[in-house]
């Protein structure tokens, strides 16, 4: 039971995707500058657009329970997460249209904010056209985190949900995000810190991810990231 509760809180743990957004007309110059610097810092648009699929393996510990997770992503918007916590196995799947969560033999369809969040997180390249997806952006007041100057950008999803990204002024890298995630236990604020960036095929990925979700604290270390291995569509099909 303990493992099942922990898995429910892991439903929308941030995927290690290299995502970016094109700025809309509001604050376009400032937001565009921040996003363009981010794109450059993680490897440049040419490298990012060449990503067809990503396989990420990571492990960590939650409340003393060892957790292993493998995330499969395929462009433009498919994702499969396999999470093993103790003796419990959880599957989270988005096939480009529908999303499902499976724990053991129990399966349920995800909808509303949970579906929307997974839809956008599934994209290997996040938001090539904000106008088309009707996502607004807003530049917020700069912050200082542990002595680092930070740009703060808000994304407003069509549902009204707000995601906030924090970018290091000097490096341009994303170092933090704030989101609301939804689980059977309710809605939780998810704070994620990204660090220890390493280059894979010319693209910089964070290899250390720390999160707080409600009262739970998580830390994951990435073991491997593989790009363009030719993932088949079949693995993203529901049973």
mmCIF file of the C-alpha atoms, coordinates in Angstrom:
data_MODEL
# 
_entry.id   MODEL 
# 
loop_
_atom_site.group_PDB 
_atom_site.id 
_atom_site.type_symbol 
_atom_site.label_atom_id 
_atom_site.label_alt_id 
_atom_site.label_comp_id 
_atom_site.label_asym_id 
_atom_site.label_entity_id 
_atom_site.label_seq_id 
_atom_site.pdbx_PDB_ins_code 
_atom_site.Cartn_x 
_atom_site.Cartn_y 
_atom_site.Cartn_z 
_atom_site.occupancy 
_atom_site.B_iso_or_equiv 
_atom_site.pdbx_formal_charge 
_atom_site.auth_seq_id 
_atom_site.auth_comp_id 
_atom_site.auth_asym_id 
_atom_site.auth_atom_id 
_atom_site.pdbx_PDB_model_num 
ATOM 1   C CA . UNK A 1 1   ? 0.000  0.000  0.000   1.00 0.00 ? 1   UNK A CA 1 
ATOM 2   C CA . UNK A 1 2   ? 2.842  2.379  0.818   1.00 0.00 ? 2   UNK A CA 1 
ATOM 3   C CA . UNK A 1 3   ? 4.399  1.805  -2.598  1.00 0.00 ? 3   UNK A CA 1 
ATOM 4   C CA . UNK A 1 4   ? 1.064  2.374  -4.356  1.00 0.00 ? 4   UNK A CA 1 
ATOM 5   C CA . UNK A 1 5   ? 0.570  5.744  -2.642  1.00 0.00 ? 5   UNK A CA 1 
ATOM 6   C CA . UNK A 1 6   ? 4.084  6.787  -3.593  1.00 0.00 ? 6   UNK A CA 1 
ATOM 7   C CA . UNK A 1 7   ? 3.487  5.801  -7.205  1.00 0.00 ? 7   UNK A CA 1 
ATOM 8   C CA . UNK A 1 8   ? 0.329  7.891  -7.354  1.00 0.00 ? 8   UNK A CA 1 
ATOM 9   C CA . UNK A 1 9   ? 2.376  10.928 -6.375  1.00 0.00 ? 9   UNK A CA 1 
ATOM 10  C CA . UNK A 1 10  ? 4.850  10.088 -9.128  1.00 0.00 ? 10  UNK A CA 1 
ATOM 11  C CA . UNK A 1 11  ? 2.233  10.279 -11.877 1.00 0.00 ? 11  UNK A CA 1 
ATOM 12  C CA . UNK A 1 12  ? 3.597  13.406 -13.451 1.00 0.00 ? 12  UNK A CA 1 
ATOM 13  C CA . UNK A 1 13  ? 7.196  13.527 -12.345 1.00 0.00 ? 13  UNK A CA 1 
ATOM 14  C CA . UNK A 1 14  ? 8.899  15.782 -14.839 1.00 0.00 ? 14  UNK A CA 1 
ATOM 15  C CA . UNK A 1 15  ? 10.096 14.110 -17.970 1.00 0.00 ? 15  UNK A CA 1 
ATOM 16  C CA . UNK A 1 16  ? 13.679 14.847 -18.970 1.00 0.00 ? 16  UNK A CA 1 
ATOM 17  C CA . UNK A 1 17  ? 12.641 16.434 -22.202 1.00 0.00 ? 17  UNK A CA 1 
ATOM 18  C CA . UNK A 1 18  ? 14.441 19.263 -23.934 1.00 0.00 ? 18  UNK A CA 1 
ATOM 19  C CA . UNK A 1 19  ? 11.548 21.662 -24.310 1.00 0.00 ? 19  UNK A CA 1 
ATOM 20  C CA . UNK A 1 20  ? 11.214 25.190 -25.543 1.00 0.00 ? 20  UNK A CA 1 
ATOM 21  C CA . UNK A 1 21  ? 8.478  27.624 -26.407 1.00 0.00 ? 21  UNK A CA 1 
ATOM 22  C CA . UNK A 1 22  ? 8.192  30.282 -29.036 1.00 0.00 ? 22  UNK A CA 1 
ATOM 23  C CA . UNK A 1 23  ? 7.226  33.571 -27.471 1.00 0.00 ? 23  UNK A CA 1 
ATOM 24  C CA . UNK A 1 24  ? 3.841  35.051 -28.282 1.00 0.00 ? 24  UNK A CA 1 
ATOM 25  C CA . UNK A 1 25  ? 3.222  38.743 -28.878 1.00 0.00 ? 25  UNK A CA 1 
ATOM 26  C CA . UNK A 1 26  ? 2.985  39.675 -25.194 1.00 0.00 ? 26  UNK A CA 1 
ATOM 27  C CA . UNK A 1 27  ? 6.477  40.384 -23.842 1.00 0.00 ? 27  UNK A CA 1 
ATOM 28  C CA . UNK A 1 28  ? 7.721  38.835 -27.085 1.00 0.00 ? 28  UNK A CA 1 
ATOM 29  C CA . UNK A 1 29  ? 11.135 40.481 -27.126 1.00 0.00 ? 29  UNK A CA 1 
ATOM 30  C CA . UNK A 1 30  ? 12.047 39.607 -23.527 1.00 0.00 ? 30  UNK A CA 1 
ATOM 31  C CA . UNK A 1 31  ? 10.602 36.086 -23.534 1.00 0.00 ? 31  UNK A CA 1 
ATOM 32  C CA . UNK A 1 32  ? 12.076 35.370 -26.958 1.00 0.00 ? 32  UNK A CA 1 
ATOM 33  C CA . UNK A 1 33  ? 15.518 36.412 -25.734 1.00 0.00 ? 33  UNK A CA 1 
ATOM 34  C CA . UNK A 1 34  ? 15.276 34.073 -22.730 1.00 0.00 ? 34  UNK A CA 1 
ATOM 35  C CA . UNK A 1 35  ? 13.992 31.116 -24.731 1.00 0.00 ? 35  UNK A CA 1 
ATOM 36  C CA . UNK A 1 36  ? 16.516 31.591 -27.530 1.00 0.00 ? 36  UNK A CA 1 
ATOM 37  C CA . UNK A 1 37  ? 19.333 31.606 -24.986 1.00 0.00 ? 37  UNK A CA 1 
ATOM 38  C CA . UNK A 1 38  ? 17.936 28.425 -23.466 1.00 0.00 ? 38  UNK A CA 1 
ATOM 39  C CA . UNK A 1 39  ? 17.754 26.732 -26.857 1.00 0.00 ? 39  UNK A CA 1 
ATOM 40  C CA . UNK A 1 40  ? 21.356 27.692 -27.534 1.00 0.00 ? 40  UNK A CA 1 
ATOM 41  C CA . UNK A 1 41  ? 22.503 26.514 -24.102 1.00 0.00 ? 41  UNK A CA 1 
ATOM 42  C CA . UNK A 1 42  ? 21.037 23.025 -24.520 1.00 0.00 ? 42  UNK A CA 1 
ATOM 43  C CA . UNK A 1 43  ? 22.507 22.471 -27.972 1.00 0.00 ? 43  UNK A CA 1 
ATOM 44  C CA . UNK A 1 44  ? 20.797 24.652 -30.559 1.00 0.00 ? 44  UNK A CA 1 
ATOM 45  C CA . UNK A 1 45  ? 17.620 24.335 -32.601 1.00 0.00 ? 45  UNK A CA 1 
ATOM 46  C CA . UNK A 1 46  ? 19.152 22.119 -35.306 1.00 0.00 ? 46  UNK A CA 1 
ATOM 47  C CA . UNK A 1 47  ? 20.129 19.447 -32.779 1.00 0.00 ? 47  UNK A CA 1 
ATOM 48  C CA . UNK A 1 48  ? 16.776 19.679 -30.994 1.00 0.00 ? 48  UNK A CA 1 
ATOM 49  C CA . UNK A 1 49  ? 14.741 19.334 -34.170 1.00 0.00 ? 49  UNK A CA 1 
ATOM 50  C CA . UNK A 1 50  ? 16.678 16.179 -35.075 1.00 0.00 ? 50  UNK A CA 1 
ATOM 51  C CA . UNK A 1 51  ? 15.440 14.377 -31.950 1.00 0.00 ? 51  UNK A CA 1 
ATOM 52  C CA . UNK A 1 52  ? 12.986 11.657 -32.984 1.00 0.00 ? 52  UNK A CA 1 
ATOM 53  C CA . UNK A 1 53  ? 12.898 9.683  -29.751 1.00 0.00 ? 53  UNK A CA 1 
ATOM 54  C CA . UNK A 1 54  ? 14.452 9.651  -26.274 1.00 0.00 ? 54  UNK A CA 1 
ATOM 55  C CA . UNK A 1 55  ? 14.846 6.807  -23.776 1.00 0.00 ? 55  UNK A CA 1 
ATOM 56  C CA . UNK A 1 56  ? 15.737 7.866  -20.228 1.00 0.00 ? 56  UNK A CA 1 
ATOM 57  C CA . UNK A 1 57  ? 16.594 5.576  -17.322 1.00 0.00 ? 57  UNK A CA 1 
ATOM 58  C CA . UNK A 1 58  ? 16.785 6.952  -13.786 1.00 0.00 ? 58  UNK A CA 1 
ATOM 59  C CA . UNK A 1 59  ? 16.604 5.830  -10.200 1.00 0.00 ? 59  UNK A CA 1 
ATOM 60  C CA . UNK A 1 60  ? 16.016 7.337  -6.797  1.00 0.00 ? 60  UNK A CA 1 
ATOM 61  C CA . UNK A 1 61  ? 14.412 6.820  -3.421  1.00 0.00 ? 61  UNK A CA 1 
ATOM 62  C CA . UNK A 1 62  ? 11.118 8.028  -1.960  1.00 0.00 ? 62  UNK A CA 1 
ATOM 63  C CA . UNK A 1 63  ? 10.479 7.580  1.771   1.00 0.00 ? 63  UNK A CA 1 
ATOM 64  C CA . UNK A 1 64  ? 12.945 4.712  1.873   1.00 0.00 ? 64  UNK A CA 1 
ATOM 65  C CA . UNK A 1 65  ? 11.465 2.935  -1.155  1.00 0.00 ? 65  UNK A CA 1 
ATOM 66  C CA . UNK A 1 66  ? 13.802 2.427  -4.119  1.00 0.00 ? 66  UNK A CA 1 
ATOM 67  C CA . UNK A 1 67  ? 12.266 3.701  -7.345  1.00 0.00 ? 67  UNK A CA 1 
ATOM 68  C CA . UNK A 1 68  ? 13.404 2.960  -10.887 1.00 0.00 ? 68  UNK A CA 1 
ATOM 69  C CA . UNK A 1 69  ? 11.858 4.696  -13.863 1.00 0.00 ? 69  UNK A CA 1 
ATOM 70  C CA . UNK A 1 70  ? 12.272 4.388  -17.611 1.00 0.00 ? 70  UNK A CA 1 
ATOM 71  C CA . UNK A 1 71  ? 10.726 7.020  -19.857 1.00 0.00 ? 71  UNK A CA 1 
ATOM 72  C CA . UNK A 1 72  ? 10.200 6.474  -23.579 1.00 0.00 ? 72  UNK A CA 1 
ATOM 73  C CA . UNK A 1 73  ? 9.337  9.497  -25.721 1.00 0.00 ? 73  UNK A CA 1 
ATOM 74  C CA . UNK A 1 74  ? 8.683  9.634  -29.430 1.00 0.00 ? 74  UNK A CA 1 
ATOM 75  C CA . UNK A 1 75  ? 8.170  12.726 -31.534 1.00 0.00 ? 75  UNK A CA 1 
ATOM 76  C CA . UNK A 1 76  ? 5.865  14.478 -31.827 1.00 0.00 ? 76  UNK A CA 1 
ATOM 77  C CA . UNK A 1 77  ? 3.828  13.564 -28.747 1.00 0.00 ? 77  UNK A CA 1 
ATOM 78  C CA . UNK A 1 78  ? 3.975  10.012 -27.426 1.00 0.00 ? 78  UNK A CA 1 
ATOM 79  C CA . UNK A 1 79  ? 5.246  8.980  -24.012 1.00 0.00 ? 79  UNK A CA 1 
ATOM 80  C CA . UNK A 1 80  ? 5.449  5.846  -21.888 1.00 0.00 ? 80  UNK A CA 1 
ATOM 81  C CA . UNK A 1 81  ? 6.660  5.822  -18.283 1.00 0.00 ? 81  UNK A CA 1 
ATOM 82  C CA . UNK A 1 82  ? 7.470  2.560  -16.503 1.00 0.00 ? 82  UNK A CA 1 
ATOM 83  C CA . UNK A 1 83  ? 7.876  3.070  -12.761 1.00 0.00 ? 83  UNK A CA 1 
ATOM 84  C CA . UNK A 1 84  ? 8.887  0.355  -10.312 1.00 0.00 ? 84  UNK A CA 1 
ATOM 85  C CA . UNK A 1 85  ? 8.661  1.150  -6.601  1.00 0.00 ? 85  UNK A CA 1 
ATOM 86  C CA . UNK A 1 86  ? 9.305  -1.837 -4.412  1.00 0.00 ? 86  UNK A CA 1 
ATOM 87  C CA . UNK A 1 87  ? 7.072  -4.651 -5.637  1.00 0.00 ? 87  UNK A CA 1 
ATOM 88  C CA . UNK A 1 88  ? 4.639  -2.312 -7.406  1.00 0.00 ? 88  UNK A CA 1 
ATOM 89  C CA . UNK A 1 89  ? 4.830  -1.515 -11.110 1.00 0.00 ? 89  UNK A CA 1 
ATOM 90  C CA . UNK A 1 90  ? 3.102  1.506  -12.622 1.00 0.00 ? 90  UNK A CA 1 
ATOM 91  C CA . UNK A 1 91  ? 2.600  2.425  -16.273 1.00 0.00 ? 91  UNK A CA 1 
ATOM 92  C CA . UNK A 1 92  ? 1.707  5.916  -17.509 1.00 0.00 ? 92  UNK A CA 1 
ATOM 93  C CA . UNK A 1 93  ? 0.948  6.166  -21.217 1.00 0.00 ? 93  UNK A CA 1 
ATOM 94  C CA . UNK A 1 94  ? -0.006 8.930  -23.629 1.00 0.00 ? 94  UNK A CA 1 
ATOM 95  C CA . UNK A 1 95  ? -0.461 7.748  -27.218 1.00 0.00 ? 95  UNK A CA 1 
ATOM 96  C CA . UNK A 1 96  ? -0.927 11.171 -28.788 1.00 0.00 ? 96  UNK A CA 1 
ATOM 97  C CA . UNK A 1 97  ? -4.659 11.255 -28.049 1.00 0.00 ? 97  UNK A CA 1 
ATOM 98  C CA . UNK A 1 98  ? -5.533 9.368  -24.879 1.00 0.00 ? 98  UNK A CA 1 
ATOM 99  C CA . UNK A 1 99  ? -3.723 8.875  -21.577 1.00 0.00 ? 99  UNK A CA 1 
ATOM 100 C CA . UNK A 1 100 ? -3.891 5.982  -19.140 1.00 0.00 ? 100 UNK A CA 1 
ATOM 101 C CA . UNK A 1 101 ? -2.426 5.049  -15.777 1.00 0.00 ? 101 UNK A CA 1 
ATOM 102 C CA . UNK A 1 102 ? -2.047 1.403  -14.798 1.00 0.00 ? 102 UNK A CA 1 
ATOM 103 C CA . UNK A 1 103 ? -1.027 0.057  -11.403 1.00 0.00 ? 103 UNK A CA 1 
ATOM 104 C CA . UNK A 1 104 ? -0.904 -3.725 -11.268 1.00 0.00 ? 104 UNK A CA 1 
ATOM 105 C CA . UNK A 1 105 ? -4.106 -4.952 -12.929 1.00 0.00 ? 105 UNK A CA 1 
ATOM 106 C CA . UNK A 1 106 ? -5.968 -1.711 -12.322 1.00 0.00 ? 106 UNK A CA 1 
ATOM 107 C CA . UNK A 1 107 ? -6.159 0.789  -15.196 1.00 0.00 ? 107 UNK A CA 1 
ATOM 108 C CA . UNK A 1 108 ? -7.907 4.135  -15.518 1.00 0.00 ? 108 UNK A CA 1 
ATOM 109 C CA . UNK A 1 109 ? -8.135 6.761  -18.212 1.00 0.00 ? 109 UNK A CA 1 
ATOM 110 C CA . UNK A 1 110 ? -6.732 10.206 -17.462 1.00 0.00 ? 110 UNK A CA 1 
ATOM 111 C CA . UNK A 1 111 ? -8.669 13.333 -18.358 1.00 0.00 ? 111 UNK A CA 1 
ATOM 112 C CA . UNK A 1 112 ? -8.931 17.099 -17.812 1.00 0.00 ? 112 UNK A CA 1 
ATOM 113 C CA . UNK A 1 113 ? -5.817 18.728 -16.301 1.00 0.00 ? 113 UNK A CA 1 
ATOM 114 C CA . UNK A 1 114 ? -4.010 15.413 -15.914 1.00 0.00 ? 114 UNK A CA 1 
ATOM 115 C CA . UNK A 1 115 ? -4.463 14.671 -19.620 1.00 0.00 ? 115 UNK A CA 1 
ATOM 116 C CA . UNK A 1 116 ? -3.465 18.192 -20.622 1.00 0.00 ? 116 UNK A CA 1 
ATOM 117 C CA . UNK A 1 117 ? -0.290 18.149 -18.535 1.00 0.00 ? 117 UNK A CA 1 
ATOM 118 C CA . UNK A 1 118 ? 0.820  14.787 -19.894 1.00 0.00 ? 118 UNK A CA 1 
ATOM 119 C CA . UNK A 1 119 ? 0.036  15.882 -23.452 1.00 0.00 ? 119 UNK A CA 1 
ATOM 120 C CA . UNK A 1 120 ? 2.470  18.788 -23.274 1.00 0.00 ? 120 UNK A CA 1 
ATOM 121 C CA . UNK A 1 121 ? 5.111  16.949 -21.253 1.00 0.00 ? 121 UNK A CA 1 
ATOM 122 C CA . UNK A 1 122 ? 5.130  14.184 -23.859 1.00 0.00 ? 122 UNK A CA 1 
ATOM 123 C CA . UNK A 1 123 ? 6.548  16.471 -26.545 1.00 0.00 ? 123 UNK A CA 1 
ATOM 124 C CA . UNK A 1 124 ? 10.257 16.010 -27.188 1.00 0.00 ? 124 UNK A CA 1 
ATOM 125 C CA . UNK A 1 125 ? 10.324 19.581 -28.483 1.00 0.00 ? 125 UNK A CA 1 
ATOM 126 C CA . UNK A 1 126 ? 7.916  21.588 -26.365 1.00 0.00 ? 126 UNK A CA 1 
ATOM 127 C CA . UNK A 1 127 ? 5.694  24.058 -28.154 1.00 0.00 ? 127 UNK A CA 1 
ATOM 128 C CA . UNK A 1 128 ? 6.936  24.826 -31.621 1.00 0.00 ? 128 UNK A CA 1 
ATOM 129 C CA . UNK A 1 129 ? 3.904  27.093 -32.027 1.00 0.00 ? 129 UNK A CA 1 
ATOM 130 C CA . UNK A 1 130 ? 2.315  28.659 -28.968 1.00 0.00 ? 130 UNK A CA 1 
ATOM 131 C CA . UNK A 1 131 ? -0.296 30.477 -31.042 1.00 0.00 ? 131 UNK A CA 1 
ATOM 132 C CA . UNK A 1 132 ? -1.474 27.208 -32.566 1.00 0.00 ? 132 UNK A CA 1 
ATOM 133 C CA . UNK A 1 133 ? -1.690 25.574 -29.131 1.00 0.00 ? 133 UNK A CA 1 
ATOM 134 C CA . UNK A 1 134 ? -3.241 28.714 -27.605 1.00 0.00 ? 134 UNK A CA 1 
ATOM 135 C CA . UNK A 1 135 ? -0.638 28.960 -24.858 1.00 0.00 ? 135 UNK A CA 1 
ATOM 136 C CA . UNK A 1 136 ? 0.177  32.407 -23.539 1.00 0.00 ? 136 UNK A CA 1 
ATOM 137 C CA . UNK A 1 137 ? 3.482  33.538 -22.021 1.00 0.00 ? 137 UNK A CA 1 
ATOM 138 C CA . UNK A 1 138 ? 4.282  36.143 -19.429 1.00 0.00 ? 138 UNK A CA 1 
ATOM 139 C CA . UNK A 1 139 ? 7.609  37.452 -18.178 1.00 0.00 ? 139 UNK A CA 1 
ATOM 140 C CA . UNK A 1 140 ? 7.606  37.670 -14.381 1.00 0.00 ? 140 UNK A CA 1 
ATOM 141 C CA . UNK A 1 141 ? 9.917  39.548 -12.043 1.00 0.00 ? 141 UNK A CA 1 
ATOM 142 C CA . UNK A 1 142 ? 13.463 38.215 -11.901 1.00 0.00 ? 142 UNK A CA 1 
ATOM 143 C CA . UNK A 1 143 ? 14.542 36.252 -8.828  1.00 0.00 ? 143 UNK A CA 1 
ATOM 144 C CA . UNK A 1 144 ? 17.717 35.240 -7.039  1.00 0.00 ? 144 UNK A CA 1 
ATOM 145 C CA . UNK A 1 145 ? 18.115 31.566 -6.165  1.00 0.00 ? 145 UNK A CA 1 
ATOM 146 C CA . UNK A 1 146 ? 21.155 30.582 -4.106  1.00 0.00 ? 146 UNK A CA 1 
ATOM 147 C CA . UNK A 1 147 ? 23.074 33.603 -5.378  1.00 0.00 ? 147 UNK A CA 1 
ATOM 148 C CA . UNK A 1 148 ? 22.127 33.066 -9.034  1.00 0.00 ? 148 UNK A CA 1 
ATOM 149 C CA . UNK A 1 149 ? 20.128 35.595 -11.032 1.00 0.00 ? 149 UNK A CA 1 
ATOM 150 C CA . UNK A 1 150 ? 17.070 33.948 -12.545 1.00 0.00 ? 150 UNK A CA 1 
ATOM 151 C CA . UNK A 1 151 ? 14.644 34.765 -15.350 1.00 0.00 ? 151 UNK A CA 1 
ATOM 152 C CA . UNK A 1 152 ? 11.096 33.702 -14.523 1.00 0.00 ? 152 UNK A CA 1 
ATOM 153 C CA . UNK A 1 153 ? 8.643  32.859 -17.321 1.00 0.00 ? 153 UNK A CA 1 
ATOM 154 C CA . UNK A 1 154 ? 4.995  31.830 -16.958 1.00 0.00 ? 154 UNK A CA 1 
ATOM 155 C CA . UNK A 1 155 ? 3.181  29.609 -19.475 1.00 0.00 ? 155 UNK A CA 1 
ATOM 156 C CA . UNK A 1 156 ? -0.610 29.750 -19.335 1.00 0.00 ? 156 UNK A CA 1 
ATOM 157 C CA . UNK A 1 157 ? -2.203 26.616 -20.796 1.00 0.00 ? 157 UNK A CA 1 
ATOM 158 C CA . UNK A 1 158 ? -5.600 26.672 -22.558 1.00 0.00 ? 158 UNK A CA 1 
ATOM 159 C CA . UNK A 1 159 ? -7.282 25.292 -19.418 1.00 0.00 ? 159 UNK A CA 1 
ATOM 160 C CA . UNK A 1 160 ? -5.892 28.176 -17.371 1.00 0.00 ? 160 UNK A CA 1 
ATOM 161 C CA . UNK A 1 161 ? -3.244 26.023 -15.716 1.00 0.00 ? 161 UNK A CA 1 
ATOM 162 C CA . UNK A 1 162 ? 0.024  27.874 -15.143 1.00 0.00 ? 162 UNK A CA 1 
ATOM 163 C CA . UNK A 1 163 ? 3.528  26.464 -15.451 1.00 0.00 ? 163 UNK A CA 1 
ATOM 164 C CA . UNK A 1 164 ? 6.440  28.602 -14.309 1.00 0.00 ? 164 UNK A CA 1 
ATOM 165 C CA . UNK A 1 165 ? 9.980  28.042 -15.574 1.00 0.00 ? 165 UNK A CA 1 
ATOM 166 C CA . UNK A 1 166 ? 13.130 29.495 -14.040 1.00 0.00 ? 166 UNK A CA 1 
ATOM 167 C CA . UNK A 1 167 ? 16.171 30.076 -16.280 1.00 0.00 ? 167 UNK A CA 1 
ATOM 168 C CA . UNK A 1 168 ? 19.679 30.879 -15.092 1.00 0.00 ? 168 UNK A CA 1 
ATOM 169 C CA . UNK A 1 169 ? 20.613 34.318 -16.455 1.00 0.00 ? 169 UNK A CA 1 
ATOM 170 C CA . UNK A 1 170 ? 24.268 33.411 -16.979 1.00 0.00 ? 170 UNK A CA 1 
ATOM 171 C CA . UNK A 1 171 ? 24.017 29.903 -18.466 1.00 0.00 ? 171 UNK A CA 1 
ATOM 172 C CA . UNK A 1 172 ? 20.532 30.124 -19.964 1.00 0.00 ? 172 UNK A CA 1 
ATOM 173 C CA . UNK A 1 173 ? 19.657 26.657 -18.620 1.00 0.00 ? 173 UNK A CA 1 
ATOM 174 C CA . UNK A 1 174 ? 16.358 25.777 -16.967 1.00 0.00 ? 174 UNK A CA 1 
ATOM 175 C CA . UNK A 1 175 ? 17.021 25.185 -13.279 1.00 0.00 ? 175 UNK A CA 1 
ATOM 176 C CA . UNK A 1 176 ? 13.543 25.038 -11.751 1.00 0.00 ? 176 UNK A CA 1 
ATOM 177 C CA . UNK A 1 177 ? 9.864  24.606 -12.579 1.00 0.00 ? 177 UNK A CA 1 
ATOM 178 C CA . UNK A 1 178 ? 6.579  24.982 -10.723 1.00 0.00 ? 178 UNK A CA 1 
ATOM 179 C CA . UNK A 1 179 ? 3.458  23.038 -11.755 1.00 0.00 ? 179 UNK A CA 1 
ATOM 180 C CA . UNK A 1 180 ? 0.263  21.652 -10.299 1.00 0.00 ? 180 UNK A CA 1 
ATOM 181 C CA . UNK A 1 181 ? -0.046 17.873 -10.661 1.00 0.00 ? 181 UNK A CA 1 
ATOM 182 C CA . UNK A 1 182 ? -3.150 15.768 -10.149 1.00 0.00 ? 182 UNK A CA 1 
ATOM 183 C CA . UNK A 1 183 ? -3.373 12.345 -8.525  1.00 0.00 ? 183 UNK A CA 1 
ATOM 184 C CA . UNK A 1 184 ? -6.075 10.246 -6.831  1.00 0.00 ? 184 UNK A CA 1 
ATOM 185 C CA . UNK A 1 185 ? -5.010 11.952 -3.589  1.00 0.00 ? 185 UNK A CA 1 
ATOM 186 C CA . UNK A 1 186 ? -5.772 15.410 -5.010  1.00 0.00 ? 186 UNK A CA 1 
ATOM 187 C CA . UNK A 1 187 ? -3.897 18.347 -6.519  1.00 0.00 ? 187 UNK A CA 1 
ATOM 188 C CA . UNK A 1 188 ? -0.325 19.069 -5.443  1.00 0.00 ? 188 UNK A CA 1 
ATOM 189 C CA . UNK A 1 189 ? 2.222  21.753 -6.188  1.00 0.00 ? 189 UNK A CA 1 
ATOM 190 C CA . UNK A 1 190 ? 5.254  20.176 -7.819  1.00 0.00 ? 190 UNK A CA 1 
ATOM 191 C CA . UNK A 1 191 ? 8.567  22.002 -7.501  1.00 0.00 ? 191 UNK A CA 1 
ATOM 192 C CA . UNK A 1 192 ? 11.390 20.566 -9.577  1.00 0.00 ? 192 UNK A CA 1 
ATOM 193 C CA . UNK A 1 193 ? 15.083 21.491 -9.598  1.00 0.00 ? 193 UNK A CA 1 
ATOM 194 C CA . UNK A 1 194 ? 17.300 20.537 -12.552 1.00 0.00 ? 194 UNK A CA 1 
ATOM 195 C CA . UNK A 1 195 ? 21.089 20.334 -12.307 1.00 0.00 ? 195 UNK A CA 1 
ATOM 196 C CA . UNK A 1 196 ? 24.211 18.408 -13.366 1.00 0.00 ? 196 UNK A CA 1 
ATOM 197 C CA . UNK A 1 197 ? 23.695 18.966 -17.100 1.00 0.00 ? 197 UNK A CA 1 
ATOM 198 C CA . UNK A 1 198 ? 25.600 16.617 -19.398 1.00 0.00 ? 198 UNK A CA 1 
ATOM 199 C CA . UNK A 1 199 ? 25.833 16.439 -23.179 1.00 0.00 ? 199 UNK A CA 1 
ATOM 200 C CA . UNK A 1 200 ? 24.281 13.517 -25.077 1.00 0.00 ? 200 UNK A CA 1 
ATOM 201 C CA . UNK A 1 201 ? 24.615 13.691 -28.864 1.00 0.00 ? 201 UNK A CA 1 
ATOM 202 C CA . UNK A 1 202 ? 25.318 17.405 -28.580 1.00 0.00 ? 202 UNK A CA 1 
ATOM 203 C CA . UNK A 1 203 ? 22.272 18.125 -26.383 1.00 0.00 ? 203 UNK A CA 1 
ATOM 204 C CA . UNK A 1 204 ? 22.539 19.042 -22.699 1.00 0.00 ? 204 UNK A CA 1 
ATOM 205 C CA . UNK A 1 205 ? 20.233 17.134 -20.331 1.00 0.00 ? 205 UNK A CA 1 
ATOM 206 C CA . UNK A 1 206 ? 19.897 17.463 -16.529 1.00 0.00 ? 206 UNK A CA 1 
ATOM 207 C CA . UNK A 1 207 ? 21.165 14.320 -14.810 1.00 0.00 ? 207 UNK A CA 1 
ATOM 208 C CA . UNK A 1 208 ? 19.981 15.314 -11.339 1.00 0.00 ? 208 UNK A CA 1 
ATOM 209 C CA . UNK A 1 209 ? 16.313 16.027 -10.630 1.00 0.00 ? 209 UNK A CA 1 
ATOM 210 C CA . UNK A 1 210 ? 15.027 16.993 -7.200  1.00 0.00 ? 210 UNK A CA 1 
ATOM 211 C CA . UNK A 1 211 ? 11.320 17.393 -6.527  1.00 0.00 ? 211 UNK A CA 1 
ATOM 212 C CA . UNK A 1 212 ? 8.841  18.180 -3.822  1.00 0.00 ? 212 UNK A CA 1 
ATOM 213 C CA . UNK A 1 213 ? 5.235  17.072 -4.346  1.00 0.00 ? 213 UNK A CA 1 
ATOM 214 C CA . UNK A 1 214 ? 3.081  17.946 -1.379  1.00 0.00 ? 214 UNK A CA 1 
ATOM 215 C CA . UNK A 1 215 ? 5.027  16.678 1.629   1.00 0.00 ? 215 UNK A CA 1 
ATOM 216 C CA . UNK A 1 216 ? 7.016  14.143 -0.421  1.00 0.00 ? 216 UNK A CA 1 
ATOM 217 C CA . UNK A 1 217 ? 10.626 14.819 -1.417  1.00 0.00 ? 217 UNK A CA 1 
ATOM 218 C CA . UNK A 1 218 ? 12.213 12.971 -4.318  1.00 0.00 ? 218 UNK A CA 1 
ATOM 219 C CA . UNK A 1 219 ? 15.660 12.900 -5.881  1.00 0.00 ? 219 UNK A CA 1 
ATOM 220 C CA . UNK A 1 220 ? 16.494 11.071 -9.078  1.00 0.00 ? 220 UNK A CA 1 
ATOM 221 C CA . UNK A 1 221 ? 19.815 10.391 -10.731 1.00 0.00 ? 221 UNK A CA 1 
ATOM 222 C CA . UNK A 1 222 ? 19.764 9.733  -14.459 1.00 0.00 ? 222 UNK A CA 1 
ATOM 223 C CA . UNK A 1 223 ? 21.676 6.585  -15.394 1.00 0.00 ? 223 UNK A CA 1 
ATOM 224 C CA . UNK A 1 224 ? 21.430 6.873  -19.158 1.00 0.00 ? 224 UNK A CA 1 
ATOM 225 C CA . UNK A 1 225 ? 19.806 8.816  -21.983 1.00 0.00 ? 225 UNK A CA 1 
ATOM 226 C CA . UNK A 1 226 ? 19.620 7.391  -25.491 1.00 0.00 ? 226 UNK A CA 1 
ATOM 227 C CA . UNK A 1 227 ? 18.515 9.406  -28.512 1.00 0.00 ? 227 UNK A CA 1 
ATOM 228 C CA . UNK A 1 228 ? 17.079 8.223  -31.844 1.00 0.00 ? 228 UNK A CA 1 
ATOM 229 C CA . UNK A 1 229 ? 17.112 4.478  -31.188 1.00 0.00 ? 229 UNK A CA 1 
ATOM 230 C CA . UNK A 1 230 ? 14.133 3.928  -33.473 1.00 0.00 ? 230 UNK A CA 1 
ATOM 231 C CA . UNK A 1 231 ? 11.362 3.406  -30.925 1.00 0.00 ? 231 UNK A CA 1 
ATOM 232 C CA . UNK A 1 232 ? 8.354  1.694  -32.490 1.00 0.00 ? 232 UNK A CA 1 
ATOM 233 C CA . UNK A 1 233 ? 4.814  3.073  -32.264 1.00 0.00 ? 233 UNK A CA 1 
ATOM 234 C CA . UNK A 1 234 ? 3.656  -0.283 -30.912 1.00 0.00 ? 234 UNK A CA 1 
ATOM 235 C CA . UNK A 1 235 ? 5.122  0.333  -27.459 1.00 0.00 ? 235 UNK A CA 1 
ATOM 236 C CA . UNK A 1 236 ? 2.792  3.312  -27.006 1.00 0.00 ? 236 UNK A CA 1 
ATOM 237 C CA . UNK A 1 237 ? -0.390 1.329  -27.674 1.00 0.00 ? 237 UNK A CA 1 
ATOM 238 C CA . UNK A 1 238 ? -2.790 0.492  -24.884 1.00 0.00 ? 238 UNK A CA 1 
ATOM 239 C CA . UNK A 1 239 ? -3.506 -3.140 -24.163 1.00 0.00 ? 239 UNK A CA 1 
# 
